[in-house]
């Protein structure tokens, strides 16, 4: 028979207490009672511990114990000899587009869709296009330097060259403390507030232009501001100055941006005459409900045809009397994204670009561009995304000609 040690202690103690009590019946009764209570509590605690141990052993034997959770997420990271940490990211993307009518090339080219009556219009109708050139590969670098960290990025896709089938640098920069030097998205743009579009060229009314720049950023709660000197139009003598202020709403509701632009526009064809170009913009991303997201961007630009999508076909100025006048335009985009569940979402969007000044000299210069789209994105698991999108747009020229963009796109993307 196996004896439990706490029980033996209790019996021995009680025997001692009893004997001691007979010998001293009146002097230490209260003290002895306290000791008895203490021993009883020790025994009860030992019994509880024994029961718990038996339950754990039984669960292990029957296979019902909860397995230990493990972090199965792996990140592709390496370390160079210099101590720099390198992280690989990117995605493989395949696109298919059926174009009812539109432009001569794939993806969003609303500014160059073929006009009604053009002899080449038939070549853009009822056409099936496929490509994988929107695939991206990137490397992020981090190197500890004393009390600061030096960061860097290299990202490429395969949409370079005349045929859009060569490797192209997208982002290449170094980021140290509050300074960034290299090439990345222009500070005047706000991709974080743009509505989602499946098309790789982004939506009309916004832009993704990436400029060489020097940028300084600083946070002053609750705002973050950015100032940058960037390479502007090829003819410009001086870099453009762009500024952005960003405010993130509490509880993850969204973000708002306010941006500005100044540049010395040089016109080589007009005896190197210069004019002050400028721009102002605002953007908003806001969660109306946990499932409904609103995105919006508005920009007014004077004297630029580089930064915003679909503005490159129009000139930056018009001749007026004996001088010149910079061309102004307004651009805006908006969209509603509804998240049906964790795997399925849809966006309904609209974008437009409208010129204030008319360039009647340039053949078929654009006066107004607009497009609407609706898409459906399905994400069955983390690395995979499938999408389908319908786009309809119109191009109106200063000569009252019209071109239409009418197409369906499908996309499959694997992120790594």
Secondary structure, DSSP 8 states (H G I E B T S, - for coil): ----HHHHHHHHHHHHHHHHHHHSTTTSHHHHHHHHHHHHHHHHHHHHHHHHHHHHHHHHHHT-S-----------EEE-TTS-EEEEEEEEEEEEEEEEE--SSSS--GGG--BTT-TTGGGGSSEEEEE-TT-EEEEEEEEEETTEEEEEEEEEEEEETTTT-EEEEEEEEEEETTEEEEEEE-TT--GGGS---SSTT--TT----EEEEEEEEEEETTEEEEEEEE---TT-SS-EEEEEEEEE-GGG-EEEEEEEEEEEEEEGGGTTEEEEEEEEEEEEEEESSSSEEEEEEEEEEES-SSSSTT-TTS-SEEEETTEEEE-EEEEEEEEEEEE-SSSEEEEEEEEEEEESS---SSTT-EEEEEEEEEEEEE-SSSSEEEEEEEEEEEEEETTS-EEEEEEEEEEEEEE-
